[in-house]
Structures are given as C-alpha cells and as structure tokens.
C-alpha cells in the first residue's frame, strides 16, 4: 500500500521523515518526493490499530 503526505513546507514534513526507512529522495519541478517504508497508525472509533 502506498500512502502520500502532502505538506506546504519542509517544517510540516520534518516529524515524519525519521519514520521512513530506506528513504529515497527525488526532486521534480522544484518539488521533493520521498519514498521508503514505514508504519502507520489508524484511529477507528477510539481504537488504535
């Protein structure tokens, strides 16, 4: 599964970058794209999965 995170600035993305493993950065049209593996948490009706 791929998940995208869109941020207006690097400061908004900074907390997520350490959680991405085997990170690969690509730049296109002055935009930065990061690919890698990580984990996610989903809150569903008060439970953490």
N, C-alpha and C positions, 0 to 999 in steps of 0.2 A: 504494500500500500504506500502511495506517495502522499505526502502532506505538504502544503505550501503555506508559508507565513509571509504576509506582505506587511512591510514596515515603511514608514515615511523617512526614517533616519536610522543611522547606524546605532545610535543610542538605544532605540527601541528593540533592535535585534540582538544587542550585546548579551543579555541574560540567557539567550537560547544557544548561542554559539558554543559554549563549553560542553553542552549536552550532545552535540553532534559528533559522532565518532567517524573516523576515516573521512574527514571533511575534504571536499574538493571545491575550489572557488573558480568560477568562470565569470568573466566580465563581457557584457554585450551592450552596446549603445549606452555606455556610462552607467549601466546597472550591474549590481553584483548578485550572482546566483551561487548558493551553497548547496552541495549535495553530500549526503552521507547517511549514516544510520544513527538512530536514537530511540528514545522511548516516548510514549505519550500517556497522559492521564485523561480519563474522561469522567466527568461528573454526570451521573444519571440518577435522578430522584434521590439525591442525598447519599449515594454510594460512590466510592472511588474504585475504578476498575483499572 
